[in-house]
């Protein structure tokens, strides 16, 4: 049993500083023990995951940020823009032709304040109105600064998938009541999503190395072992307006979804 000062292995893993050092995350990934990663997922899912008594889909999520007249939280506002796009019946088409709707944002996972290291799901998705999806969203900073690395994003999303899978019965019941969606059983899909310039920054950085094949191999191994769909997606034409002063964040581009692998081949 964890005490309040300890974090689950998978949570602690994605928070390691090496994962966000451009010159180090590839070597870190190559040296990871995949069996330890599988066990960490199952441990979090089966034993360590918090069990919320409060709702996952919060009624106050109305698509409007509480940022006031300014904000540096571009990731949150992009999530809101995507959520508002779904509410306005915009179709987001996955590379294989399925649809994904963004039915919630900043979905809470903690059961109590002392659930150390556990954050919120950036976007909660529904694929073809039946399969749950954890969307881990990344975006460059306003000044062009690098966001968390692709490895960090994958492992953070993986940890949140374990918590969602542990609580899928309660979440499915809420989805049926609040969104009229009947979720399928099993692990949620994991979607690592970012505008194309996020991925291009990492793909073309001279010291990052050839990290994409290694990340795709890891994603494939995780998918096969944990029976989980994992997608790495880039958004082209991903312009958006921040939602400030009570206005709704909104997309200004078409926001087409493509695989990162296909993006990489076009560079």
PLY file of the C-alpha trace (Angstrom):
ply
format ascii 1.0
element vertex 267
property float x
property float y
property float z
element edge 266
property int vertex1
property int vertex2
end_header
0.00 0.00 0.00
1.34 3.45 -0.90
1.67 6.09 1.77
0.86 9.71 0.98
4.49 10.56 0.21
4.94 7.97 -2.53
3.92 8.05 -6.15
3.04 5.05 -8.30
5.97 3.88 -10.43
4.39 4.98 -13.71
3.63 8.48 -12.38
7.13 8.86 -10.99
8.63 7.60 -14.26
7.09 10.18 -16.58
8.13 12.99 -14.22
11.85 12.20 -14.49
13.82 15.18 -15.77
15.76 13.10 -18.29
12.59 12.57 -20.31
12.49 16.25 -21.21
16.17 16.74 -22.01
16.41 16.80 -25.78
19.85 15.21 -25.80
18.89 12.44 -23.36
15.34 11.19 -23.90
16.25 8.86 -26.79
18.91 7.05 -24.75
16.54 6.93 -21.79
13.93 5.31 -24.00
16.37 2.77 -25.43
17.39 1.68 -21.94
13.90 1.30 -20.52
12.85 -2.07 -19.15
9.60 -2.78 -20.99
8.54 -5.53 -18.59
8.83 -3.02 -15.75
6.67 -0.61 -17.76
3.97 -3.26 -18.32
4.02 -4.20 -14.64
3.82 -0.53 -13.64
0.71 -0.06 -15.77
-0.99 -3.12 -14.29
-0.01 -2.12 -10.74
-1.49 1.35 -11.21
-4.62 -0.03 -12.89
-5.28 -2.88 -10.48
-4.07 -1.54 -7.12
-2.90 2.07 -6.97
-5.46 3.99 -9.07
-7.54 6.53 -7.12
-11.29 5.88 -7.02
-13.20 9.14 -7.27
-16.50 9.62 -5.48
-17.08 12.92 -7.29
-17.93 13.01 -11.02
-15.32 12.68 -13.74
-17.32 14.75 -16.23
-17.70 17.99 -14.29
-20.88 20.01 -14.91
-18.98 23.31 -14.81
-16.98 22.42 -17.93
-18.70 24.82 -20.31
-15.85 25.43 -22.74
-14.84 28.79 -21.25
-11.56 29.34 -19.41
-11.24 31.27 -16.19
-8.07 32.97 -17.40
-9.29 36.55 -17.36
-7.72 38.94 -19.86
-4.42 37.09 -20.35
-3.02 33.59 -20.10
0.14 31.65 -20.91
-1.70 28.32 -20.73
-1.86 27.72 -24.46
-2.28 23.96 -24.04
-5.42 24.44 -21.97
-6.88 26.90 -24.48
-6.14 24.58 -27.41
-7.95 21.81 -25.51
-10.90 24.16 -25.02
-10.89 25.07 -28.71
-10.99 21.40 -29.69
-13.74 20.69 -27.15
-15.75 23.66 -28.43
-15.21 22.45 -31.99
-16.74 19.10 -31.11
-19.68 20.81 -29.41
-20.21 22.79 -32.61
-20.40 19.49 -34.54
-17.03 19.80 -36.25
-15.85 16.36 -37.39
-12.37 15.29 -36.33
-11.37 12.38 -38.54
-8.65 9.95 -37.50
-6.18 8.77 -40.16
-8.09 5.46 -40.50
-11.41 7.26 -41.14
-13.00 6.90 -37.71
-14.32 9.95 -35.89
-13.16 11.22 -32.54
-15.28 13.61 -30.47
-13.78 15.58 -27.60
-16.44 15.25 -24.91
-14.58 16.72 -21.92
-11.39 18.58 -20.97
-9.26 18.74 -17.83
-11.00 15.56 -16.66
-10.05 15.08 -12.98
-8.53 11.83 -11.79
-7.67 12.48 -8.15
-9.89 11.01 -5.46
-8.33 13.18 -2.76
-5.90 16.08 -2.70
-3.09 13.87 -1.41
-3.07 11.67 -4.56
0.48 12.74 -5.28
1.57 13.46 -8.84
-1.78 12.72 -10.49
-3.08 15.44 -12.78
-6.00 15.74 -15.20
-6.69 14.32 -18.64
-6.20 17.11 -21.19
-9.08 15.91 -23.36
-11.41 12.95 -22.98
-12.37 11.55 -26.36
-14.95 9.16 -27.75
-14.01 7.27 -30.91
-17.00 6.48 -33.10
-19.18 7.27 -30.06
-18.27 4.03 -28.34
-14.58 3.74 -27.43
-13.04 5.98 -24.73
-9.82 7.82 -25.52
-7.31 9.61 -23.31
-5.93 12.54 -25.30
-2.56 13.82 -24.10
-2.14 17.23 -25.70
1.11 19.11 -26.23
1.90 22.50 -27.79
4.91 24.79 -28.11
5.10 27.75 -25.77
4.06 31.20 -26.97
7.75 32.15 -27.25
8.55 29.01 -29.26
9.85 27.08 -26.25
9.75 23.31 -26.35
6.89 21.50 -24.66
7.31 18.16 -22.87
9.05 15.56 -25.01
7.14 12.92 -27.01
8.37 10.26 -24.58
7.07 12.24 -21.61
3.73 12.67 -23.39
3.41 8.95 -24.14
4.22 7.87 -20.59
2.00 10.52 -18.98
-0.90 9.46 -21.19
-0.19 5.81 -20.39
-0.44 6.49 -16.65
-3.76 8.24 -17.10
-5.04 5.36 -19.23
-4.33 2.99 -16.34
-6.41 5.16 -14.00
-9.24 5.47 -16.51
-9.27 1.71 -17.14
-9.43 1.08 -13.38
-12.50 3.31 -13.17
-14.11 2.52 -16.52
-17.38 1.26 -15.05
-18.08 4.53 -13.23
-16.90 6.57 -16.20
-19.04 4.58 -18.63
-22.08 5.13 -16.43
-21.45 8.89 -16.44
-20.87 8.91 -20.20
-24.20 7.19 -20.75
-26.06 9.63 -18.51
-24.36 12.87 -19.55
-23.38 12.24 -23.17
-25.62 9.35 -24.26
-22.51 7.35 -25.15
-22.21 3.62 -24.45
-18.51 2.94 -23.99
-16.99 -0.43 -24.86
-15.08 -2.33 -22.18
-11.33 -2.59 -21.89
-8.46 -0.14 -21.96
-9.06 3.32 -23.40
-7.22 4.36 -26.52
-4.25 6.65 -25.96
-3.91 9.58 -28.35
-0.80 11.75 -28.13
-1.86 14.86 -30.02
-0.02 18.06 -30.92
0.15 20.66 -33.70
2.57 19.65 -36.42
5.17 22.27 -35.41
5.56 20.54 -32.02
6.51 17.30 -33.75
8.66 19.02 -36.39
10.69 20.76 -33.68
11.62 17.41 -32.17
12.01 15.58 -35.48
14.46 18.12 -36.87
16.45 18.94 -33.76
20.06 17.94 -34.37
20.75 16.55 -30.91
17.45 14.71 -30.43
18.55 11.81 -32.60
16.36 9.37 -34.53
13.80 8.98 -31.75
10.60 8.35 -33.73
11.28 4.69 -34.71
12.10 3.93 -31.08
8.94 5.63 -29.84
6.79 3.84 -32.43
8.35 0.51 -31.41
7.57 1.24 -27.76
4.00 2.23 -28.60
3.53 -0.98 -30.60
4.88 -3.15 -27.79
2.65 -1.43 -25.25
-0.33 -1.77 -27.54
0.19 -5.49 -28.06
0.93 -6.33 -24.43
-1.76 -4.17 -22.80
-4.38 -4.63 -25.54
-4.53 -0.87 -26.00
-4.72 1.29 -29.10
-2.04 4.00 -29.19
-1.90 6.81 -31.75
0.66 9.56 -32.26
-1.12 12.31 -34.17
-0.21 15.70 -35.59
-2.69 18.48 -36.32
-2.12 20.42 -39.52
-3.65 23.89 -39.93
-4.07 23.97 -36.16
-4.68 27.68 -35.59
-6.84 28.72 -32.64
-7.88 31.78 -30.68
-7.36 31.89 -26.92
-10.54 32.19 -24.89
-10.05 35.32 -22.79
-12.39 37.65 -20.90
-15.17 35.09 -20.85
-15.00 34.30 -24.58
-14.81 30.75 -25.88
-11.53 29.47 -27.25
-12.06 28.49 -30.87
-10.29 26.88 -33.78
-9.33 29.10 -36.70
-7.84 26.33 -38.81
-9.21 23.09 -40.25
-7.24 21.03 -37.72
-6.70 17.94 -39.88
-5.35 14.87 -38.03
-2.45 12.93 -39.54
-0.09 10.29 -38.16
3.28 11.52 -36.98
4.89 8.79 -39.06
3.40 10.24 -42.26
4.38 13.74 -41.17
7.97 12.59 -40.69
8.17 11.08 -44.17
7.13 14.42 -45.69
10.01 16.35 -44.09
0 1
1 2
2 3
3 4
4 5
5 6
6 7
7 8
8 9
9 10
10 11
11 12
12 13
13 14
14 15
15 16
16 17
17 18
18 19
19 20
20 21
21 22
22 23
23 24
24 25
25 26
26 27
27 28
28 29
29 30
30 31
31 32
32 33
33 34
34 35
35 36
36 37
37 38
38 39
39 40
40 41
41 42
42 43
43 44
44 45
45 46
46 47
47 48
48 49
49 50
50 51
51 52
52 53
53 54
54 55
55 56
56 57
57 58
58 59
59 60
60 61
61 62
62 63
63 64
64 65
65 66
66 67
67 68
68 69
69 70
70 71
71 72
72 73
73 74
74 75
75 76
76 77
77 78
78 79
79 80
80 81
81 82
82 83
83 84
84 85
85 86
86 87
87 88
88 89
89 90
90 91
91 92
92 93
93 94
94 95
95 96
96 97
97 98
98 99
99 100
100 101
101 102
102 103
103 104
104 105
105 106
106 107
107 108
108 109
109 110
110 111
111 112
112 113
113 114
114 115
115 116
116 117
117 118
118 119
119 120
120 121
121 122
122 123
123 124
124 125
125 126
126 127
127 128
128 129
129 130
130 131
131 132
132 133
133 134
134 135
135 136
136 137
137 138
138 139
139 140
140 141
141 142
142 143
143 144
144 145
145 146
146 147
147 148
148 149
149 150
150 151
151 152
152 153
153 154
154 155
155 156
156 157
157 158
158 159
159 160
160 161
161 162
162 163
163 164
164 165
165 166
166 167
167 168
168 169
169 170
170 171
171 172
172 173
173 174
174 175
175 176
176 177
177 178
178 179
179 180
180 181
181 182
182 183
183 184
184 185
185 186
186 187
187 188
188 189
189 190
190 191
191 192
192 193
193 194
194 195
195 196
196 197
197 198
198 199
199 200
200 201
201 202
202 203
203 204
204 205
205 206
206 207
207 208
208 209
209 210
210 211
211 212
212 213
213 214
214 215
215 216
216 217
217 218
218 219
219 220
220 221
221 222
222 223
223 224
224 225
225 226
226 227
227 228
228 229
229 230
230 231
231 232
232 233
233 234
234 235
235 236
236 237
237 238
238 239
239 240
240 241
241 242
242 243
243 244
244 245
245 246
246 247
247 248
248 249
249 250
250 251
251 252
252 253
253 254
254 255
255 256
256 257
257 258
258 259
259 260
260 261
261 262
262 263
263 264
264 265
265 266
